[in-house]
């Protein structure tokens, strides 16, 4: 069974999700505050963390920031509906995805499975990709720049892989959303743009270029 850590102070919601996810084949651990959630996320082996923004003590952003210094476990943030800033900040800090509250538990399951599928698909990928000074190894879920680990999240790695496989050609946001994030693109969803922004910062170059009205291009040098 896939192990999921749910960090949320809403006990009624966590009981509901624990039951629902358990019926869908997931082993769910629960923490109700930021400190204990961070400790369990750092010390225990989970395939994914579901993290609410609004938590007593350490808030979700603080938990995520600290967690990313020691772990690359996929993180899905739960945000208040309509709070676009929360979603963007979460993605910039290293979240792989977000889901606004209130949500349908079926959509949460779909998001979890999409993240796991991306990981499994890369594990089965046939070869290492090298474009310029960047090398991505799907089998080990790692990417390096001049031999140095880029410390990418699951979603950043997925977006970079699609761009590298199509280096020299324009990749639309629709394609990146579908192939990298596993869902249909929505113009209101900034996830692709934020992941690309994070990649640019970590690559420290302008190799990922915006093609206005078309998408993104990983430039060949």
C-alpha positions as CSV (number, residue, x, y, z in Angstrom):
1,X,0.0,0.0,0.0
2,X,1.2,3.5,-0.8
3,X,1.9,5.5,2.4
4,X,0.5,9.0,2.6
5,X,1.1,11.6,5.4
6,X,-1.9,14.0,5.9
7,X,-1.1,17.1,7.8
8,X,-4.2,19.1,8.6
9,X,-5.7,20.4,11.9
10,X,-9.3,19.7,10.8
11,X,-10.0,16.5,12.6
12,X,-13.3,15.9,10.9
13,X,-11.7,16.3,7.5
14,X,-8.8,14.0,8.3
15,X,-11.1,11.3,9.6
16,X,-13.1,11.5,6.3
17,X,-9.9,11.4,4.2
18,X,-8.3,8.7,6.2
19,X,-11.4,6.5,5.6
20,X,-11.7,7.4,1.9
21,X,-8.1,7.1,1.0
22,X,-7.9,3.8,3.0
23,X,-10.7,2.4,0.9
24,X,-8.7,3.5,-2.2
25,X,-5.7,1.5,-1.2
26,X,-3.6,4.1,0.6
27,X,-2.0,3.7,4.1
28,X,-2.7,7.1,5.7
29,X,-0.8,8.7,8.6
30,X,-2.2,11.8,10.2
31,X,-0.6,14.8,12.0
32,X,-2.7,17.8,13.2
33,X,0.0,20.5,13.6
34,X,3.0,21.7,11.7
35,X,5.7,20.6,14.2
36,X,4.6,17.0,14.5
37,X,3.9,16.9,10.8
38,X,7.3,18.1,9.9
39,X,8.9,15.6,12.3
40,X,7.0,12.7,10.8
41,X,7.6,13.8,7.2
42,X,11.4,14.1,7.9
43,X,11.8,10.9,9.9
44,X,9.4,8.5,8.3
45,X,9.1,7.0,4.8
46,X,6.1,8.3,3.0
47,X,5.4,8.3,-0.8
48,X,3.5,11.6,-0.5
49,X,2.6,14.4,1.9
50,X,-0.7,16.2,1.8
51,X,-0.1,19.5,3.6
52,X,-2.7,22.2,4.6
53,X,-1.5,25.8,4.5
54,X,-3.4,26.9,7.7
55,X,-1.9,25.0,10.6
56,X,-1.4,25.8,14.3
57,X,2.2,26.5,15.2
58,X,4.3,26.2,12.0
59,X,2.1,26.9,9.0
60,X,2.1,24.9,5.9
61,X,4.6,27.1,4.1
62,X,7.1,26.9,7.0
63,X,6.7,23.1,7.1
64,X,7.3,22.9,3.3
65,X,10.3,25.3,3.4
66,X,12.0,23.2,6.1
67,X,11.0,19.9,4.6
68,X,12.6,20.8,1.3
69,X,16.0,21.3,2.9
70,X,16.1,17.6,3.7
71,X,13.6,15.7,1.5
72,X,12.2,15.6,-2.0
73,X,9.0,13.6,-1.1
74,X,6.1,14.8,-3.3
75,X,4.0,17.4,-1.5
76,X,0.4,18.4,-2.4
77,X,-0.7,21.6,-0.7
78,X,-4.3,22.2,0.4
79,X,-5.2,25.9,0.0
80,X,-8.2,28.1,0.6
81,X,-10.4,28.5,-2.6
82,X,-9.6,31.7,-4.4
83,X,-6.2,32.2,-2.7
84,X,-4.1,32.3,-5.8
85,X,-1.1,33.8,-3.8
86,X,-1.1,30.7,-1.5
87,X,-0.9,28.4,-4.5
88,X,1.9,30.3,-6.2
89,X,3.9,30.6,-3.0
90,X,3.5,26.9,-2.3
91,X,4.7,26.0,-5.8
92,X,7.6,28.4,-5.5
93,X,8.6,26.8,-2.2
94,X,8.7,23.3,-3.8
95,X,5.2,21.9,-3.7
96,X,4.4,19.5,-6.5
97,X,0.7,20.3,-6.7
98,X,-2.1,22.1,-4.9
99,X,-5.8,21.5,-4.4
100,X,-8.2,24.3,-3.2
101,X,-10.6,23.6,-0.3
102,X,-13.4,22.5,-0.4
103,X,-12.6,19.6,-2.8
104,X,-14.0,16.3,-3.9
105,X,-12.0,13.4,-2.4
106,X,-12.1,11.8,-5.8
107,X,-10.1,14.6,-7.2
108,X,-7.5,14.3,-4.3
109,X,-7.1,10.6,-5.2
110,X,-6.7,11.5,-8.9
111,X,-4.0,14.0,-8.0
112,X,-2.1,11.6,-5.8
113,X,-2.2,8.9,-8.4
114,X,-1.0,11.4,-11.1
115,X,2.1,12.2,-9.0
116,X,2.8,8.5,-8.4
117,X,2.3,7.7,-12.1
118,X,4.9,10.4,-13.0
119,X,7.4,8.8,-10.7
120,X,6.7,5.3,-12.0
121,X,6.8,6.4,-15.7
122,X,10.2,8.0,-15.2
123,X,11.5,4.9,-13.5
124,X,10.6,2.9,-16.6
125,X,12.1,5.5,-19.0
126,X,14.7,4.0,-21.3
127,X,17.7,6.4,-21.2
128,X,19.4,9.3,-19.6
129,X,18.9,12.7,-21.2
130,X,21.8,15.1,-21.7
131,X,21.3,18.5,-23.3
132,X,24.2,20.9,-22.9
133,X,25.4,20.9,-19.3
134,X,22.1,19.4,-18.0
135,X,21.7,15.6,-17.5
136,X,18.5,14.0,-16.3
137,X,18.3,10.4,-15.3
138,X,14.7,9.1,-15.2
139,X,15.7,5.9,-13.4
140,X,17.2,7.6,-10.4
141,X,14.8,10.7,-10.5
142,X,17.7,13.1,-10.6
143,X,18.9,16.0,-12.7
144,X,22.4,17.6,-12.6
145,X,23.9,20.8,-13.9
146,X,27.6,20.4,-14.6
147,X,27.6,17.4,-12.4
148,X,25.9,19.1,-9.4
149,X,22.5,17.9,-8.2
150,X,19.7,20.4,-9.0
151,X,17.5,19.1,-6.2
152,X,14.3,19.2,-8.2
153,X,10.8,18.3,-7.0
154,X,8.8,15.5,-8.6
155,X,6.9,18.0,-10.7
156,X,9.9,20.1,-11.7
157,X,11.7,17.0,-12.8
158,X,8.7,16.0,-14.9
159,X,8.5,19.4,-16.6
160,X,12.2,19.4,-17.3
161,X,12.1,16.0,-18.8
162,X,9.3,17.0,-21.3
163,X,11.3,20.1,-22.2
164,X,14.6,18.1,-22.7
165,X,12.9,15.4,-24.8
166,X,11.7,18.2,-27.0
167,X,14.8,20.4,-26.9
168,X,14.9,22.8,-29.8
169,X,11.2,22.8,-30.4
170,X,8.4,24.8,-28.7
171,X,6.3,22.8,-26.1
172,X,2.9,24.3,-25.4
173,X,1.5,24.8,-21.8
174,X,-1.2,22.3,-22.7
175,X,1.4,19.6,-23.5
176,X,3.4,20.3,-20.4
177,X,0.3,20.2,-18.2
178,X,-0.9,16.9,-19.7
179,X,2.5,15.1,-20.0
180,X,4.3,16.5,-17.0
181,X,1.5,17.1,-14.5
182,X,-1.0,14.6,-15.7
183,X,-4.0,16.8,-16.1
184,X,-5.8,19.0,-18.7
185,X,-4.5,22.6,-18.9
186,X,-6.5,25.5,-17.6
187,X,-5.6,29.1,-18.3
188,X,-6.3,29.8,-14.6
189,X,-3.8,27.2,-13.4
190,X,-0.4,28.8,-13.0
191,X,1.3,25.5,-12.0
192,X,3.3,25.1,-15.3
193,X,4.5,28.7,-15.3
194,X,5.7,28.5,-11.7
195,X,7.5,25.2,-12.2
196,X,9.2,26.7,-15.2
197,X,10.2,29.7,-13.2
198,X,11.6,27.5,-10.5
199,X,13.6,25.5,-13.1
200,X,15.0,28.7,-14.6
201,X,16.2,29.8,-11.1
202,X,17.9,26.5,-10.4
203,X,19.4,26.2,-13.9
204,X,20.8,29.7,-13.5
205,X,20.6,30.2,-17.3
206,X,18.1,31.4,-19.9
207,X,17.9,28.1,-21.7
208,X,14.2,27.8,-21.1
209,X,12.7,30.6,-23.2
210,X,9.1,31.8,-23.4
211,X,7.6,31.8,-26.9
212,X,4.7,34.3,-26.6
213,X,1.4,32.7,-27.4
214,X,3.0,29.3,-28.0
215,X,4.7,27.9,-24.9
216,X,8.2,27.2,-23.8
217,X,11.4,26.3,-25.7
218,X,14.5,24.6,-24.2
219,X,17.2,26.2,-26.3
220,X,20.0,24.2,-27.9
221,X,23.3,26.0,-27.6
